[in-house]
Every structure is written in C-alpha cells, then in structure tokens.
C-alpha cells in the first residue's frame, strides 16, 4: 500500500532543496554585481576642476555638466567646484576627504601622474579611476606681434640660448602643457632643464600673462588656443598632433613638420575618491556612455579637436599604470622625479 502523505511530504522537501540550490548558485552572481542592488546619486554631485575658472579641467567640466543636466542623465544636481593649487593635488586631496562616495569626481589629467612622480599629491593608486573620456593635443602660442613666427623660429631661439625666453606653464612642470614644448626641445637636442618656466594656476591665467607681455610662449590645449586664435589674440606656431588638425588650425604645422619628431597628448579621465564601489563605478560608466552618444557632446568633440578614447574604470587603471612608467622616464630626464 502506498503512503500518499509521505510521498507528498518528500516531494515538498525536494522542491525546497531545489529552490535552495538555485539561491546558493545565485549568490556568487550577486557578489559579481549581476543581482547586486543598483546605485545612483541621492544628493548633489560635484565635478571638481583642478584649476581656476578658464582652465582646461574647468572648461571641460562645465561643458559636461550642461549636457548631463540638459539631458537629465543624473537624478540630482551636478555642480562645478574649482579646487586649484598644488599642481592639481588640492583637488585630489579634496575628493579623498569623501572616501567611498560616488558623489565627488575630478576632471583628471596627466598632472595626476606627473605631480606624484615629482613628489606632490597622491598616487593614482590612492584614488579610483572611473572612466577615460578623450585625449587632446597641445598648441604652442605666442603674441601676434611676437618675432617668433613659427616653431622653427622657437627652436632657433632656444638653440642660441635656452634661457632667453620665458614659458607660461599651467599648473605644473612635467604635465602635458610643459611637455608640449619640452619634448620638442629634447627631440632636437636642446637642454630642457634650461627652460625659463613660470607656473600659473590655469591655462587661462598663463594666456592672460602672455597677452600682457609677461611671458613669451604659452603651450595650452588646442581647443583653448583655437578660441584665442579666432579672436586674434594669439599666433599658434605648432601643434603636438601627429598630423595637422582641421578647421581654423588647418594651416598650423605640427612639430614633426618643423623638425622636432614628437607627439604629446593630454588625456582626460574622471577620477573618484578611494574606496568607490563597483556599482558606483558602473553607474558612472553607464552615464558617460550615454552622454558621449548625445549630439551636443559629439558637437563638442568636433569643435574642440578632441579624440574620443573611452575606457572603463578597470581599463583606465591599467592605462594609468603604463603611462606612469612613461612619465617617470621623462621626468627623470628633466630632473623632476623624486
């Protein structure tokens, strides 16, 4: 005689064991984020610029904030905060006062690496790379009335006396603006260490000093230089790109065309404080992907001569590790590494 009650009880136990097994299998997936709770900002977000208003980090951050807010990509307000000083270390130290927060991001650049190598500011390993956005080149500018009319003229002046001219450098030595001229000098055998450099809080401040006659040469981002060129405030004598850039810069020769075989680019990465979680990083990766598909952003990419180079947080960290080695070799040669 079959005990039907016992059979029913055994079937119920079997079903419970099967459900439990599925839940156990699902637990690692939750740890890997598949079923993990999504994160999103629940208070205002700060995009922090490493320089004063008018500098590259500030200008790019404001463009990005407008697109984020116009497109409602973020559920809370996004504010620009300027934290200039210390060759960008002030900005990075500021966000690290909020460990584990996804509400503070720095519009970072290569100065994060070069300043740390020079003994100033935190290492990229003490922060959280979130997403790499794009790269941009450097333009070398002089006053329209300057006797230096070309990059070749500048090389000629420097060969005669490397200390004869003054260079307005934004934020710090060794960073891409400085490298925009120093790397060219190195390529033709001019002693980079004899350059007469004046450090400014931003590219805007350096350019103001140039137009006022306080410095002779200022290397700045090509986008900013193009805006000054349109207003006939500067002459651009060289760009650090591998080939000529379009539009208003089409007649500006590269360093390579003028005898200095060098290419210098400035990367732009969103950097968060130490201890950010995987869901926080994933949120900003997703938001930035959406923003970069916006027509307004694509328009900015074209108008500012930027090169889109999107990388996730994990890939950005690997990139920073490689670039750290390249920067260390260059700064060692400049005598700036510590």
N, C-alpha and C positions, 0 to 999 in steps of 0.2 A: 504494500500500500504506500502510495507516495504522500510524503508530508508537504502539502502545498504551502503551508505557512512558513515552513523552514526555507523552502525554495524562494519564496518572495523575499524573506529577510536576507538571504545570501545575495540575491540579485541587487537589492538596495545597497548592501555593503560594497559589492563590486562597482556599482555606479559611483559611489562616494570616492572609492580608491582611484577610479579613472579621473574624476574631477581634480582630486588632489595631485595626481601625477601631472596633469596639464598645468596646474598652478605652479608646481615646482619647476617644470620646464620653462614656464614663462618668467620666472624670477630673474634669471640672468639677462633676459631681454629687457626687463625693466631697468636693470643696472646699466645696460648699454644705451638706455635712452629711448628705446622703441615705445615702451609704455610709460616712460617717466613723465611726470607732470610738466607741462609746458610752462616756460617763464615768459613774462612780459613786464615792461616797466609799470610801476604803480605810483610813481612820483616823478617830478620833472627830471629830465635828463640833461646833463651838462656835457657839451662838446668843448674841450679845453684847447685853446691855442697856445702854442709855445712861445709866441711873440706878441708884440703890441699890435693894435689895430693897423691894418695896412700891410702886415707881413703875410708871407705865403700861407702859413698854417691858419691864420685868422681869415684870410680871404676865401680859402677853400672851405673852411668850416661854415662860413656864412652862406656860401652857395649851397652846400649840402643841407643845412638846416632849413633853408627856404623850400627846397624840393621835398624834404621829409614832411614838413608841416603842410605845404600846399596839397600834397598827395595823401595826407593823413596816414602815413605809413607807421607812425608811432602813436599810441593812445594817450600819451601825456605830452606836455610842452617840452620842447627841446631848446635849450638856451646856450648862447655862446659865452664863454668865460675866458678872459685873457689872463694868462699867468706867465708873463715874460720874465727872463732873468736866468742867470746861471747857465747860459748856453742851452736852455730848454729844461734843465734839471728841476727848476722850480715847478714846472707843470707836472712832471712825472712824480715828483715827491708829493705834490698836492693830491693827485688821484690815489696814491698809495696810502693816504690817510683814510681811505674808504675800502679796505680790503674785502674782497668777496662781493662787491657791489657791481651790478650791471648798469648803474645809472651814471657812471663817470667814464668818459672816453677822451683820450688825447688824439688830436690830429698829428700823428707822429711822422718823423722824417729821419734821415740818416744821422742827424745830430745825436739821436739817442745812443747810437753805437760809438760815434767818434768822440763824444764828450766823455763817455765812460772809459774809453781807452786812454784818453788824456787825463784821467783821474778826477773827472767831475760827473756827478749824477749817477743814478742807478744803472745796473746792467739790464738788458732786455730780459734776462732770466729771472729778474725780480718783479717782472710785470707780466701782463697777459696779452700777447698778440691776438687780435680779434679778426681782422680782415685786411688784406692788402688791396688797395683800390686802383692805383695807377702810378706811372712814373712820368717825370717831366724833365726837360733839359734846361741848361743854364745859358743865359745870354750875357755877353760882356758888353757893358755900356760905358760911354764917355759923354761929356757935354757936346752939343752940336758944334761948338766953336773950338773944340779940342784939336791940337795939332796931330793927335793920334787918330788917323782916319781909317785904319784897318788893323786887323790882328797882326799882320806882318809888321806894321809900324810899332805896335806894342812890343813885339818880340825884339825888334831892333833897339828900342829904347832900353829894354831890360838887359840886353847883351852888353851895352855900353856901360850901364851902371844899374845893377839890380835894386838899388835903394833909392833911385831918383824919383820914382813915382809912388804915390800913396793909394792904397786899395781899401775901399769901404766894404767890410765883410759883415754880413748879417749873422748874428748870434754867436758863432764860434769858429775858430780855426779848425781845419780838417774836414769840416762839413762840405756838402756839395758846392755851395756858392764859392767858398775858398778854393776848392778843387777845380772849379771851372776855369781858373787862371793858373793855379799852381801846377796842375797836371800838364798843362800845355808847356809851361816853362821847363818842367822836368823832361818832357819829350825832346826838347831841343838843347838840353844841357845847361840851362840857366839854374843857378842855385836858388831853389825855392825858399830856403831859410833866410835869404837876404831881403825878401819882400818886406815892404813897409806897410803893415796892416793896421787898420783902425776898426775896432769891433763896434757894431751897432745892435740895437735891440731887435731890429727888423729890417727887411729889405726896403721898406718904405722910408725908414729913418736914414738908411745909407744913401738912398737915391736923393733924398732931400739935401743931404750933405754934398752930394755930387753936384747938384744943380746950383748950390750956393757957393761952389768953388772950394770946398773944404777938403775934398779928396779928388783924385784924378780918374780913378777907374772903379766901377762897381759891377760885380757879377751878381745877377739876380735871375729869378725864374723867367723863362721865355714869355710866359703869359703876362707877367707884370711889365716886362721890358716892352712888349708889343703895345701895351696900353700907353706907355710913356712915349713910344715912338709915334703913335697916332697923333699925339698932342705936340709933337715936335720938341719934346723936352730932352731927348737923348739921341745919340747915334749908337747903333748896335754894330760892333766891329767883328763879332764872331759868335757862333753858337756851338754848343758842345755835342750836337747831334751827329749821327753817322752820315746823314745827308741833309741837304737844305730843307728847311721847313716851308710849308705853303703860305699863301696869303700875303700879308704885309711883310713877312720875313723871307719871302722867296729870293730876294736879292742879297741876303746876308750870307756870306760864305761860312762854312764850317771851319773848325780849327784844322781839320785834316787837309782841307783845300789850301790852307795857308802855311803848311809845312810842319804843323805840330800834330802828330798822329795820336790823338786822344779822343775819347768819348766819356762824358760824365753825365750821369742821370741822378735825379733826386726821386726816391720812392716815397709814397705816402701810404701809411698804414694806420688804422685805428688801433690804439693801444689802450687796454683796460688795466685796472689795478690788479695786484697779485690776488690769487685765490678765486678768480671768477669761475663759475661752474660751467659744465658742458652745456646745459640748457640755455644759460645766458649767452654763451658764445654762439650757439646755434641760432638763437633769436636774431642776433645782430648780423650774422652771416645771411640769414634769410631776408632781413630788411634791406641790407646793402645790395643783394642781388636784385631785388625788386626796384630799388632806387636807380640802379645802373641801367635798367631797362626803360626808365622813363625818358620821354623825348626831350624834356628840359635838360636832363643830365647829359644825354648824348650831344645836345647842342653845346653844352659847356665843354665837353671833351674836345669837340672840334675847334671851338673858338679859342680855347686855352692851350692848344697844341699838346694835350695830354695823351699818353699812351695807356689804354686800359690794360691792366695786368692783375686781374682778380685772383686772389688766393685765399683759401680758408685759414682759420686760425692755426691749424696744425701745419699746413704748408708754409704759412708765414713764419712760424718759429724756425722751421728748417732753413728757410731763406735767410733769416737773420743770423743764424749760426754760420752760414757760408760767407755772408757779407762781412761779418765781424772779422774773419781772417783776412779778407782783402783790405779792409780799412786799417787793421792793425799794422800790416806791412807798409801801407802808405804813410801812416802817421809816425811809424818808426823812422822812416827815411826823412820825414820833416823834423824829427827830433821832438815830437809832441807826445809820444807814447810813454806811459808810466807803468 
